[in-house]
Amino acid sequence: MEFVMNIIIEKLENIVKDTFDVKHAIVKKQKDRSFGDLSVILFPVSKQLGKNVKELSDTLIPIVEKIEGVDKAQFVKGYVNVFIKDDYLLSSLWNTCQDQTCEKQSKDKRIVIDYSSPNIAKPFSIGHLRSTIIGNIIANIHDFLGYDVVRVNHLGDWGTQFGKVLVAIEKWGDWKVIEQQPVRRLLDLYVKFHDEAEKDPSLEDKAREKFARLEEGDSELIEIWKKLVDISVENIKRVYERLNVHFDKYLGESFYEPMMENAMKRLEKKGLVVESQGAQVVDLGEKIPPCILKKQDGSSLYALRDIAALLYRIEEMKADSIFYVVGSEQSLHFKQLFQVIEKLEKKYKEVPEHLGFGLYRFKDIKMSTRKGHVIFLEDVLNDSVDKAKEIMKDRDMGDNIDDIAEMIGIGAVIFNDISSDRIKDVDFDWERILDFNGETSPYIQYTAVRIKSAIRKANIDISKIDSIPFIKEEYLEALKVCEKFTASLERAAEKRQPYILANYLIEICGAFNNFYNKHKIIQDDEKNTVSNLMFIKLILDIIEKGMSILGIRIPEKM
């Protein structure tokens, strides 16, 4: 009802200003409809004009009562209380709600979103899930709202860890074994390298030598590196497909490698690079450590690569905004990065933004790739699907049990990730996230399935009916929630907080279930039935659109 009321408020404000020739008017919403829907406050106008409030109300009320949708206006102790017709509210609200899932007008603003960004030749672990899910949903929200969104996966496909993997493959690797389970076998080799390096530190030197040869373009090592990248990307794309995640560009760290020297020259030309203990740095003052660009031996660090990447995204990709969806533990790095960019080009100050987030908390488990203590994301997804299947085993799911369990299990993991403020840590609790009666994805999915079932049971094709026969008063509370869909997305985009959409979906499901528990969908009168069906179909459309933005699929039955 917010949108409808805001239109009437604007009309009332303009009438007050025009009628009394004043610059300001105050109109407020009433909390209790027995006193009206809106209230025009006359005291400021009375003070400004030196006129009695009753005299002002006598002039104002006849004009207000001519506004479309106004039932009556009453003077009460310095206020003009305005009552809106119920049928006008309902019809206006219905029309507004029907527009909620429509495509929004294109905005002339490009947003580049950097998210997920797993490391090549390392496992796609549960640690990558938060960036992947949060980034994907923020991208989907902005895309729905009409922004030009570019989704970038900044793959960790370069760096000294490749020297370690290359040494490990050379000494202990077998490609036939690796290709059977590439990511897990590469992890085994990475762990073995660190175990052996503790006994033989010279392995670290050999790894640095290997990576130096790779940087210099050694054809044999480049071929192995490309193979590692290909098999790793193939593996992570399989996981992305299950999570309903996609990217416009896979631009790994290696892509920006040729741009680093130019970035360094620009910084030097600006006079920003200084020497500190043999290293090349940008001094950022007393409150923040310097940004180290090159070590004493002249080798570049990832900060310089990130500077080159940020410049590319602004200058070549024409980004108006760039969101980095990366864990909060990297906040210092991004403060340094953004301050360097501001010093280089002041006009770029408002472009980048770090969207940090908390960690997953697992009881008695600490992740370490070096030690091999890794929770594989795919294992978590499989466990969730298996648990969902166990919950559904006594229900008649037919031959689709596997597909339904996949939707429920994956949806539960996604929704759990964004059900609270992204900055907070997330507890992983199977019992809670798969609860059909809690504030969870299965609850939302089940509500949608319940609506689909009611529509099928009625056996009436409402797709060919142009307008709803009756907009009933009992629809009002749910329609008030329906109307807030776009506003919730706009607020989620503004705050960069997916949980706002998650909370909204819980709210709209609650509104439907309240209606469903009090009213029969199928009535003796067909027009009443059609009205109910069109009403609940409107709710279903909003739930389906919201869940698709979250990347969660809804089955036909549960």
Secondary structure, 3 states (H helix, E strand, C coil): CHHHHHHHHHHHHHHHHHHHCCCCCEEEECCCHHHCCEEEECHHHHHHHCCCHHHHHHHHHHHHCCCCCEEEEEEECCEEEEEECHHHHHHHHHHHHHCCCCCCCCCCCEEEEECCCCECCCCCEHHHHHHHHHHHHHHHHHHHCCCEEEEEECCECCCHHHHHHHHHHHHHCCHHHHHHCHHHHHHHHHHHHHHHHHHCCHHHHHHHHHHHHHHCCCHHHHHHHHHHHHHHHHHHHHHHHHHCCCCCEECCHHHHHHHHHHHHHHHHHCCCEEEECCEEEECCCCCCCCEEEECCCCCECHHHHHHHHHHHHHHCCCCCEEEEECCHHHHHHHHHHHHHHHHHCHHHCCCEEEECCCCEECCCCCCECCCCECCEHHHHHHHHHHHHHHHHCCCCCHHHHHHHHHHHHHHHHHHHHCCCCCCCCEECCHHHHCCCCCCCHHHHHHHHHHHHHHHHHHCCCHHHCCCCCCCCHHHHHHHHHHCCHHHHHHHHHHHCCCHHHHHHHHHHHHHHHHHHHHCCCCCCCHHHHHHHHHHHHHHHHHHHHHHHHHCCCCCCCC
